[in-house]
C-alpha cells in the first residue's frame, strides 16, 4: 500500500520547507534509510531519510520549490500502483480553495471591475466619452478631487483644466482631452476614488448616461471615438487653414489660445509659444503640444538666440540607465524577516550603551596568543566575559512567557554569523564553562559550516542570550533586534584608538562601545545597567575572570 510522505518539521520554528535537492526521481526504488531529499529549513539544509521501502511514485514539491509542513512531499508504494486519490482530489481542492482565499481584495475588485467594464463599454452612447481617474504617479492607487473647474451642464473644451487631482505626492491639474458637455461627475470635491474608475462623462448635451454611471469603463474604451473626433477636427483645421490664413501682423495682435497648464509647462521648459502650433480646437495649444514639442531649425536670428541661450544654460547630461533586477527570497531570508519583525513589534526594546577601555584586554590577548597553539580573537574574549556576567545576572539570561518568566539554568550564547542568505545564530552551549581555546575553536567551526549551510538544526537552537559583532567592519556602535526567545542581545563595535582622560591626563587609549538591547518585559533598566557594569569590569580587568 502506498505511503504518503509529508513535509517534515525539522525545527521548532519551521512552517514550510524548501526542497534543495532530490536524490531520487519518480520510478526509482527507495529503501528505508536512503537519503530521499535535502530539505532547506529556516535555519539549515538537512538530509531527509526515507522511512519506507518501495518505488517513488510521486513528487509533490520540485527542487527549488517550497511547501508547508505536513503537506504532501512524496508518495512511495508498489510499482504501477494507482495513487490518483492520494495526490489529487481533496488536496487539489484545498490548494485551489486556499489560492481563492488568498486573493486580495484588490484582485477581486479587478475581476469585478473587468466584468463591469465589458458591460459598460457596450452601453456607451455615440459621442460620449468616459473619463477615468488618471494614474498621475507610479505609486498612485487612488485620487482625491481637490477642486472641480466645471460643473455638470457646463461646456468643456479640449485642453481645459477639468479638475485638480490630489495624488499621494502632489496636487496636479487634469486637462480634458475631449470637447462636449460635462454630463456626469462621480466624485465630489474632497472625495477620493480608485485609479481607473469613472471620474466624469463628457458628451453631447442632453445625452442620457444613466446606463453607464454605475460602471467603470477606462479611457481606452472610448479612444476610437476620440481618435475619430480628433481626425475630424484635424481635417476641419486643415480646411480652415487653406481657406483662412491670417497674416503675421494679425496673428501677433490676436490673443494666444493656450490652456493654463500648457502655458505653465511651456514657461518651465523655456519654449517660445510663437513657434508652437496648437492641435486643440481653433488651433488652441494644449498639454500634448508641449510634450511633443521638437525645436526646428529657423532663421539666422533664431540660431543666434539658440546659441545665446545655449551658452547660458547647462549642457544636457546623458545618463546610462541602470536595469532593475530581482532575487527570489530564500527560505532563510523569509524566516529571518518574519522572526525579526515579530521580535521588534512584540518585545518593547530599549538600549543601553557603554564605552569600555580595552587597553588591558589588548595586552592580555597578546600574552595569551604568545602561548603555543593558541590564537584567540577579541570576540572570543567578549563571549567569555559575557557568559561570566550572565552567571552573575540571571535575570538577563531569561525568557518571557505570557504567564511567567523562565530563568535558564544553562548559559547558551548565540553568536550571529553573516551568510549569503542573511544571518544565522549558532549556539555555544554552556559557554560560561568553556575556556578561550574551546570558545575560539567552536566559533570558527560553526561559522565555517554556517556559510556552507552545514549546521544542524540543534546547533542553532536553545540560545539564552546573543552576541552580534560588527567591529571587524569598522562599525563603532549599533543596535540589534533581540533574537527571541532571548530577552537581550549585545552589539559589539570596533576598538578605536582615541584620546582619553587617565589619572587627570589626556593620553591615547583604545576604547570599544557595547550596546545592549533589552526586552523591557523581562530586563529592567537597572538590571541591564548592572549587567553592563559587570561586563565592563571583566573586559577592563581581564584577570577578574579568573576569580
For each residue, the residues with C-beta under 8 A, 3 or more apart:
1: 77 78 81
2: 54 57 75 76 77 78 81 83 86
3: 52 54 75 76 77
4: 72 75 86
5: 36 50 51 52 72 73 74 75 76
6: 69 70 71 72 73
7: 16 17 39 61 67 68 69 70 71 72 73
8: 17 39 48 69 73
9: 12 14 69 70
10: 14 17 39 41 46 48 457
11: 14 41 42 43 457 460 461
12: 9 461
13: 42 43 335 339
14: 9 10 11 17 41 42 43 69
15: 42 68 69 335
16: 7 66 67 68 69 331
17: 7 8 10 14 39 40 41 66 67 69 331
18: 39 40 64 65 66 330 331
19: 22 37 38 39 40 61 62 63 64 65 66 73
20: 37 38 39 40 45 63 64
21: 37 38 63
22: 19 25 36 37 59 63
23: 34 35 36 37 38
24: 28 30 34 36 37 56
25: 22 28 56 59
26: 56 57 58 59
27: 55 56 79
28: 24 25 55 56
29: 54 55 56
30: 24 34 36 50 52 53 54 55 56 76
31: 34 50 53
32: 49 50 51 52 53
33: 49 50
34: 23 24 30 31 49 50
35: 23 38 47 48 49 50
36: 5 22 23 24 30 48 49 50 56 74
37: 19 20 21 22 23 24 48 73 74
38: 19 20 21 23 35 45 46 47 48
39: 7 8 10 17 18 19 20 45 46 47 48
40: 17 18 19 20 44 45 330 331 332 453
41: 10 11 14 17 44 45 46 331 457
42: 11 13 14 15 331 332 334 335 336 339
43: 11 13 14 332 335 424 455 457 460
44: 40 41 424 453 454 455 456 457 460
45: 20 38 39 40 41 453 454
46: 10 38 39 41 456 457
47: 35 38 39
48: 8 10 35 36 37 38 39
49: 32 33 34 35 36
50: 5 30 31 32 33 34 35 36 53 76
51: 5 32
52: 3 5 30 32 76
53: 30 31 32 50 76
54: 2 3 29 30 57 76 77 78
55: 27 28 29 30 76 77 78 79
56: 24 25 26 27 28 29 30 36 59 74 75 76
57: 2 26 54 75 76 77 79 81 83
58: 26 72 74 75 83 86 87
59: 22 25 26 56 62 73 74
60: 67 71 72 73 74 75 87
61: 7 19 65 66 67 71 73
62: 19 59 65
63: 19 20 21 22
64: 18 19 20
65: 18 19 61 62
66: 16 17 18 19 61 331
67: 7 16 17 60 61 71 72 73
68: 7 15 16 71
69: 6 7 8 9 14 15 16 17
70: 6 7 9
71: 6 7 60 61 67 68 91
72: 4 5 6 7 58 60 67 75 86 87 91
73: 5 6 7 8 19 37 59 60 61 67
74: 5 36 37 56 58 59 60
75: 2 3 4 5 56 57 58 60 72 83 86 87
76: 2 3 5 30 50 52 53 54 55 56 57
77: 1 2 3 54 55 57 81 83
78: 1 2 54 55 81
79: 27 55 57
80:
81: 1 2 57 77 78
82: 85
83: 2 57 58 75 77 86 87
84: 87 88 89
85: 82 88 89
86: 2 4 58 72 75 83
87: 58 60 72 75 83 84 91
88: 84 85 91 92
89: 84 85 92 93
90: 93 94
91: 71 72 87 88 94 95
92: 88 89 95 96
93: 89 90 96 97
94: 90 91 97 98
95: 91 92 98 99
96: 92 93 99 100
97: 93 94 100 101
98: 94 95 101 102
99: 95 96 102 103
100: 96 97 103
101: 97 98
102: 98 99
103: 99 100 107 108
104: 107 108
105: 108 109
106: 109 110
107: 103 104 110 111
108: 103 104 105 111 112
109: 105 106 112 113 194
110: 106 107 113 114
111: 107 108 114 115
112: 108 109 115 116
113: 109 110 116 117 196 197 216
114: 110 111 117 118
115: 111 112 118 119
116: 112 113 119 120 214 215 216 217
117: 113 114 120 121 215 216 217 218 221
118: 114 115 121 122
119: 115 116 122 123 215
120: 116 117 123 124 130 212 214 215 216 217 221
121: 117 118 124 215 217 221
122: 118 119
123: 119 120 211 212 215
124: 120 121 128 130 212 217 221 222
125: 128 203 207 208 209
126: 225
127: 180 203 204 207 225
128: 124 125 183 201 202 203 204 207 209 212 222 225
129: 177 178 180 201 202 203 219 222 225 226
130: 120 124 198 201 212 215 217 218 219 221 222
131: 162 176 178 198 199 200 201 202 219
132: 195 196 197 198 199 216 217 218 219
133: 142 143 165 187 193 194 195 196 197 198 199
134: 143 165 174 195 199
135: 138 140 195 196
136: 140 143 165 167 172 174
137: 140 167 168 169 170
138: 135
139: 168 169
140: 135 136 137 143 167 168 169 195
141: 168 194 195
142: 133 192 193 194 195
143: 133 134 136 140 165 166 167 192 193 195 199
144: 165 166 190 191 192
145: 148 163 164 165 166 187 188 189 190 191 192 199
146: 163 164 165 166 171 189 190
147: 163 164 189
148: 145 151 162 163 185 189
149: 160 161 162 163 164
150: 154 156 160 162 163 182
151: 148 154 182 185
152: 182 183 184 185
153: 181 182
154: 150 151 181 182
155: 180 181 182
156: 150 160 162 176 178 179 180 181 182 202
157: 160 176 179 280 281 284
158: 175 176 177 178 179 280 281 284 286
159: 175 176 258 259 261 262 280 281 284 285 286 287
160: 149 150 156 157 175 176 259
161: 149 164 173 174 175 176 259 260 261
162: 131 148 149 150 156 174 175 176 182 200
163: 145 146 147 148 149 150 174 199 200
164: 145 146 147 149 161 171 172 173 174
165: 133 134 136 143 144 145 146 171 172 173 174
166: 143 144 145 146 170 171
167: 136 137 140 143 170 171 172
168: 137 139 140 141
169: 137 139 140
170: 137 166 167
171: 146 164 165 166 167
172: 136 164 165 167
173: 161 164 165 260 261
174: 134 136 161 162 163 164 165
175: 158 159 160 161 162 259 261 286 287
176: 131 156 157 158 159 160 161 162 179 202
177: 129 158 226
178: 129 131 156 158 202 226 229
179: 156 157 158 176 202 229 281
180: 127 129 155 156 183 202 203 204 205
181: 153 154 155 156 202 203 204 205 206 207
182: 150 151 152 153 154 155 156 162 185 200 201 202
183: 128 152 180 201 202 203 207 209
184: 152 198 200 201 209 213
185: 148 151 152 182 188 199 200
186: 193 197 198 199 200 213
187: 133 145 191 192 193 199
188: 145 185 191
189: 145 146 147 148
190: 144 145 146
191: 144 145 187 188
192: 142 143 144 145 187
193: 133 142 143 186 187 197 198 199
194: 109 133 141 142 197
195: 132 133 134 135 140 141 142 143
196: 113 132 133 135 216 218
197: 113 132 133 186 193 194 216
198: 130 131 132 133 184 186 193 201 212 213 215 216 217
199: 131 132 133 134 143 145 163 185 186 187 193
200: 131 162 163 182 184 185 186
201: 128 129 130 131 182 183 184 198 209 212 213
202: 128 129 131 156 176 178 179 180 181 182 183
203: 125 127 128 129 180 181 183 207 209
204: 127 128 180 181 207
205: 180 181
206: 181
207: 125 127 128 181 183 203 204
208: 125 211
209: 125 128 183 184 201 203 212 213
210: 213
211: 123 208
212: 120 123 124 128 130 198 201 209 215 217
213: 184 186 198 201 209 210
214: 116 120
215: 116 117 119 120 121 123 130 198 212
216: 113 116 117 120 132 196 197 198
217: 116 117 120 121 124 130 132 198 212 221 222
218: 117 130 132 196 221
219: 129 130 131 132 222 223
220: 223
221: 117 120 121 124 130 217 218
222: 124 128 129 130 217 219 225 226
223: 219 220 226 227
224: 227 228
225: 126 127 128 129 222 228 229
226: 129 177 178 222 223 229 230
227: 223 224 230 231
228: 224 225 231 232
229: 178 179 225 226 232 233
230: 226 227 233 234
231: 227 228 234 235
232: 228 229 235 236
233: 229 230 236 237 281
234: 230 231 237 238 279
235: 231 232 238 239
236: 232 233 239 240
237: 233 234 240 241 282 283
238: 234 235 241 242
239: 235 236 242 243
240: 236 237 243 244
241: 237 238 244 245
242: 238 239 245
243: 239 240
244: 240 241
245: 241 242
246: 250 251 254
247: 250 251
248: 251 252
249: 252 253
250: 246 247 253 254
251: 246 247 248 254
252: 248 249
253: 249 250
254: 246 250 251
255:
256: 273 285
257: 278 280 282 283 284 285
258: 159 262 263 266 273 278 284 285 286
259: 159 160 161 175 262 263 280 284 285 286 287
260: 161 173 263 264
261: 159 161 173 175 264 265 287
262: 159 258 259 265 266 285 286 287 289 290
263: 258 259 260 266 267 273 285
264: 260 261 267 268
265: 261 262 268 269 287 290 291
266: 258 262 263 269 271 273 276 285 290
267: 263 264 270
268: 264 265
269: 265 266 290 293
270: 267 309 313
271: 266 275 276 290 293
272: 275 276
273: 256 258 263 266 276 285
274:
275: 271 272 295 296 298
276: 266 271 272 273 285 289 290 293
277: 283 285 289
278: 257 258 283 284 285 286 289
279: 234 286 288 289
280: 157 158 159 257 259 283 284 285 286 289
281: 157 158 159 179 233 284
282: 237 257
283: 237 257 277 278 280
284: 157 158 159 257 258 259 278 280 281
285: 159 256 257 258 259 262 263 266 273 276 277 278 280 289 290
286: 158 159 175 258 259 262 278 279 280 289 290
287: 159 175 259 261 262 265 290 291
288: 279 291 292
289: 262 276 277 278 279 280 285 286 292 293
290: 262 265 266 269 271 276 285 286 287 293
291: 265 287 288
292: 288 289
293: 269 271 276 289 290
294:
295: 275 306
296: 275
297: 302 303
298: 275 301 302 303
299: 302 303
300: 303 304
301: 298 304 305
302: 297 298 299 305 306
303: 297 298 299 300 306 307
304: 300 301 307 308
305: 301 302 308 309
306: 295 302 303 309 310
307: 303 304 310 311
308: 304 305 311 312
309: 270 305 306 312 313
310: 306 307 313
311: 307 308
312: 308 309
313: 270 309 310
314: 317
315:
316:
317: 314
318:
319:
320:
321:
322:
323:
324:
325:
326:
327:
328:
329: 333 334 337
330: 18 40 333 334 421 422
331: 16 17 18 40 41 42 66 334 335
332: 40 42 43 335 336 419 421 422 424
333: 329 330 336 337 421 422
334: 42 329 330 331 337 338
335: 13 15 42 43 331 332 338 339
336: 42 332 333 339 340 422 423
337: 329 333 334 340 341
338: 334 335 341 342
339: 13 42 335 336 342 343 483 484
340: 336 337 343 344 481
341: 337 338 344 345
342: 338 339 345 346 484
343: 339 340 346 347 481 482 483 484
344: 340 341 347 349 481
345: 341 342
346: 342 343 484
347: 343 344 400 482 484 487 519 520 521
348: 519 520 521
349: 344 481 482 517 518 519 520
350: 517 518 520 525 528
351: 479 515 516 517 518
352: 515 516 518 525 528 529 532
353: 477 513 514 515 516
354: 513 514 516 532 535 536
355: 511 512 513 514
356: 511 512 513 514 536 539 540
357: 360 500 509 510 511 540
358: 361 362 378 495 510 511 512 539 540
359: 362 363 509 510
360: 357 363 364 540 541 542
361: 358 364 365 378 381 539 540 542
362: 358 359 365 366 495 510
363: 359 360 366 367
364: 360 361 367 368 381 542 543
365: 361 362 368 369 376 378 381
366: 362 363 369 370
367: 363 364 370 371
368: 364 365 371 374 376 436
369: 365 366 374 375 376
370: 366 367 374
371: 367 368 374
372:
373:
374: 368 369 370 371 436 437
375: 369 440
376: 365 368 369 380 381 436 437 439 440
377: 380 381 440
378: 358 361 365 381 382 471 495
379: 382 383 415 443 467 469 471 492
380: 376 377 383 384 436 439 440 443
381: 361 364 365 376 377 378 384 385 436 539 542
382: 378 379 385 386 467 469 490 492 539
383: 379 380 386 387 413 415 428 431 439 443 467
384: 380 381 387 388 431 434 435 436 439 545
385: 381 382 388 389 535 538 539 545
386: 382 383 389 390 413 431 465 467 490 535
387: 383 384 390 391 411 413 428 431 432 434
388: 384 385 391 392 432 538 545
389: 385 386 392 393 531 534 535 538
390: 386 387 393 394 396 397 411 413 432 464 465 531
391: 387 388 394 411 432
392: 388 389 531 534
393: 389 390 396 397 527 530 531 534
394: 390 391 397 398 407 408
395: 398 407 522 523 527
396: 390 393 465 487 488 518 523 527 528 531
397: 390 393 394 407 408 411 464 465
398: 394 395 405 406 407 408 464 487 522 523
399: 405 406 408 464 485 486 487 522
400: 347 405 485 487 519 521 522
401: 404 405 406
402:
403:
404: 401
405: 398 399 400 401 522
406: 398 399 401
407: 394 395 397 398
408: 394 397 398 399 411 412 464
409:
410: 429 430 462 464
411: 387 390 391 397 408 430 431 432 464 465
412: 408 427 428 429 430 431 462 463 464 465
413: 383 386 387 390 427 428 431 463 464 465 466 467
414: 425 426 427 428 460 463 465 466 467 483 486
415: 379 383 425 426 427 428 443 446 447 466 467
416: 423 424 425 466 467 468 469 480 483
417: 423 424 425 426 446 447 450 451
418: 422 423
419: 332 422 423 424 450 451 453
420: 451
421: 330 332 333
422: 330 332 333 336 418 419
423: 336 416 417 418 419
424: 43 44 332 416 417 419 450 455 460
425: 414 415 416 417 460 463 466 483
426: 414 415 417 446 447 450 455 459 460
427: 412 413 414 415 459 460 461 462 463
428: 383 387 412 413 414 415 431 434 439 442 443
429: 410 412 462
430: 410 411 412 433 434
431: 383 384 386 387 411 412 413 428 434 439
432: 387 388 390 391 411
433: 430
434: 384 387 428 430 431 438 439 442
435: 384 438 439
436: 368 374 376 380 381 384 439 440
437: 374 376 440 441
438: 434 435 441 442
439: 376 380 383 384 428 431 434 435 436 442 443
440: 375 376 377 380 436 437 443 444
441: 437 438 444 445
442: 428 434 438 439 445 446
443: 379 380 383 415 428 439 440 446 447
444: 440 441 447 448
445: 441 442 448 449
446: 415 417 426 442 443 449 450 455 459
447: 415 417 426 443 444 450 451
448: 444 445 451 452 454
449: 445 446 452 454 455
450: 417 419 424 426 446 447 453 454 455
451: 417 419 420 447 448
452: 448 449
453: 40 44 45 419 450
454: 44 45 448 449 450
455: 43 44 424 426 446 449 450 459 460
456: 44 46 459 460
457: 10 11 41 43 44 46 460 461
458: 461 462
459: 426 427 446 455 456
460: 11 43 44 414 424 425 426 427 455 456 457 463
461: 11 12 427 457 458
462: 410 412 427 429 458
463: 412 413 414 425 427 460 466 483 486
464: 390 397 398 399 408 410 411 412 413 486
465: 386 390 396 397 411 412 413 414 486 488 489 490
466: 413 414 415 416 425 463 480 482 483 486 488 489 490
467: 379 382 383 386 413 414 415 416 489 490 492
468: 416 480 489 490 491 492
469: 379 382 416 472 491 492
470: 473 475 478 491 492 493 494
471: 378 379 474 475 492 493 494 495 512
472: 469 494
473: 470 494
474: 471 494
475: 470 471 478 493 494
476: 493 494 496 513
477: 353 491 493 513 515
478: 470 475 491 493 515
479: 351 491 515 517
480: 416 466 468 489 491 515 517
481: 340 343 344 349 489 517
482: 343 347 349 466 486 487 488 489 517 518 519
483: 339 343 414 416 425 463 466 486 489
484: 339 342 343 346 347
485: 399 400
486: 399 414 463 464 465 466 482 483 489 519
487: 347 396 398 399 400 482 518 519 521 522 523
488: 396 465 466 482 516 517 518 519 522 523 528 531
489: 465 466 467 468 480 481 482 483 486 516 517
490: 382 386 465 466 467 468 514 515 516 535
491: 468 469 470 477 478 479 480 514 515 516 517
492: 379 382 467 468 469 470 471 512 514
493: 470 471 475 476 477 478 496 512 513 514 515
494: 470 471 472 473 474 475 476 512
495: 358 362 378 471 510 511 512
496: 476 493 510 511 512
497: 508 509 510
498: 508 509 510 511
499: 506 507 508 509
500: 357 506 507 508 509 511
501: 504 505 506 507
502: 505 507 509
503:
504: 501
505: 501 502
506: 499 500 501
507: 499 500 501 502
508: 497 498 499 500
509: 357 359 497 498 499 500 502
510: 357 358 359 362 495 496 497 498
511: 355 356 357 358 495 496 498 500
512: 355 356 358 471 492 493 494 495 496 539
513: 353 354 355 356 476 477 493
514: 353 354 355 356 490 491 492 493 532 535
515: 351 352 353 477 478 479 480 490 491 493
516: 351 352 353 354 488 489 490 491 528 531 532
517: 349 350 351 479 480 481 482 488 489 491
518: 349 350 351 352 396 482 487 488 522 523 525 528
519: 347 348 349 400 482 486 487 488 522 523
520: 347 348 349 350 523 524 525
521: 347 348 400 487
522: 395 398 399 400 405 487 488 518 519
523: 395 396 398 487 488 518 519 520 527 528 531
524: 520 527 528
525: 350 352 518 520 528 529
526: 529 530
527: 393 395 396 523 524 530 531
528: 350 352 396 488 516 518 523 524 525 531 532
529: 352 525 526 532 533
530: 393 526 527 533 534
531: 389 390 392 393 396 488 516 523 527 528 534 535
532: 352 354 514 516 528 529 535 536
533: 529 530 536 537
534: 389 392 393 530 531 537 538
535: 354 385 386 389 490 514 531 532 538 539
536: 354 356 532 533 539 540
537: 533 534 540 541 544
538: 385 388 389 534 535 541 542 544 545
539: 356 358 361 381 382 385 512 535 536 542
540: 356 357 358 360 361 536 537
541: 360 537 538 544
542: 360 361 364 381 538 539 545
543: 364 546 547
544: 537 538 541 547
545: 384 385 388 538 542
546: 543
547: 543 544
